[in-house]
Amino acid sequence: MNTDEKIAAYSEKVEVKKKKLDEINAVIEKKKTAAAALKADIDALSKNIFELEAQRLFSMLKDKGIGIGTVIEAVSTGIFDDENSAADSKENGAINSTIEQEENKNETGSSGKTVGNA
């Protein structure tokens, strides 16, 4: 096989491989489009599930006489945080203890005697 024949053979192989690559890329693009559509469907369904669960939860709370304001206050204060609940309890205990000490300090004078309404 001479050089020209080798070049022609290689060129033919390149064209065949390019065609296969184009076919594969077309399949990949179709798969990407299908994947994007599935993701959008999953997102929409997940949102619907969340909304229904929220409705169910608020309905249950309403049946028990618990208003949305109470829920918002509880969430904003971190009452439902499980991860750090032990640490928060200790921290809150320390804060409460400090507040009590400050209140007691305000009730006693510098001589240690109780002053005012204490």
C-alpha positions in Angstrom: 0.0 0.0 0.0 1.5 3.3 -1.0 1.2 6.6 0.8 -1.7 7.9 -1.2 -3.7 4.7 -0.6 -2.9 4.9 3.2 -4.0 8.5 3.3 -7.3 7.7 1.5 -7.9 4.7 3.8 -7.3 6.8 6.9 -9.4 9.7 5.5 -12.3 7.2 5.0 -11.9 5.9 8.5 -12.0 9.5 9.8 -15.2 10.2 7.9 -16.8 7.0 9.3 -15.8 7.9 12.8 -17.0 11.5 12.5 -20.4 10.2 11.3 -20.6 7.8 14.3 -19.6 10.7 16.6 -22.3 12.9 15.1 -24.9 10.1 15.7 -23.7 9.7 19.3 -23.8 13.4 19.9 -27.4 13.6 18.5 -28.4 10.8 20.9 -26.7 12.6 23.8 -28.5 15.8 23.0 -31.8 13.9 22.9 -31.0 12.4 26.3 -30.1 15.8 27.7 -33.4 17.2 26.6 -35.2 14.2 28.1 -33.2 14.5 31.3 -34.1 18.3 31.5 -37.8 17.5 31.0 -37.7 14.8 33.7 -35.9 17.2 36.1 -38.5 19.8 35.5 -41.3 17.2 36.2 -39.5 16.1 39.4 -39.1 19.7 40.6 -42.8 20.4 39.9 -44.0 17.3 41.6 -41.7 17.9 44.6 -43.1 21.4 44.9 -46.6 20.0 44.9 -45.7 17.4 47.5 -44.2 20.2 49.7 -47.2 22.4 49.4 -49.6 19.5 50.2 -47.5 18.5 53.2 -47.5 22.1 54.4 -51.3 22.4 54.0 -51.7 19.1 55.9 -49.4 20.3 58.7 -51.1 23.7 59.0 -54.5 22.0 59.0 -53.4 19.7 61.8 -52.1 22.6 63.8 -55.2 24.6 63.2 -57.3 21.7 64.5 -55.2 21.8 67.7 -55.7 25.6 68.0 -52.1 26.5 67.1 -51.9 29.5 64.8 -49.3 30.4 62.2 -47.8 33.1 64.3 -47.0 30.6 67.0 -45.3 28.3 64.5 -43.3 31.2 63.0 -42.2 32.2 66.5 -41.2 28.7 67.4 -39.2 28.2 64.2 -37.5 31.6 64.4 -36.4 30.8 68.0 -34.9 27.5 66.9 -37.2 25.3 69.0 -37.2 22.6 66.3 -33.5 22.4 65.8 -32.5 18.9 66.7 -28.8 18.9 65.9 -27.8 21.5 68.5 -30.7 21.1 70.9 -28.5 19.8 73.8 -26.0 22.6 73.2 -28.8 25.1 72.9 -30.3 23.9 76.1 -27.0 24.3 78.0 -26.5 27.7 76.3 -30.0 28.9 77.1 -29.5 27.7 80.7 -26.3 29.7 81.0 -28.0 32.7 79.5 -31.0 32.4 81.8 -28.6 32.0 84.8 -26.7 35.1 83.7 -29.9 37.1 83.5 -31.0 35.9 86.9 -27.6 36.9 88.4 -27.9 40.3 86.8 -31.4 40.7 88.1 -30.2 39.7 91.6 -27.2 42.1 91.3 -29.6 44.9 90.5 -31.6 44.1 93.6 -28.7 44.4 96.0 -26.5 47.4 96.7 -22.7 47.6 96.8 -22.8 46.6 100.5 -24.6 43.4 99.6 -27.8 44.5 101.3 -31.1 44.3 99.5 -32.4 47.7 98.3 -35.6 48.8 96.6 -38.5 46.4 96.3 -36.5 43.2 96.5 
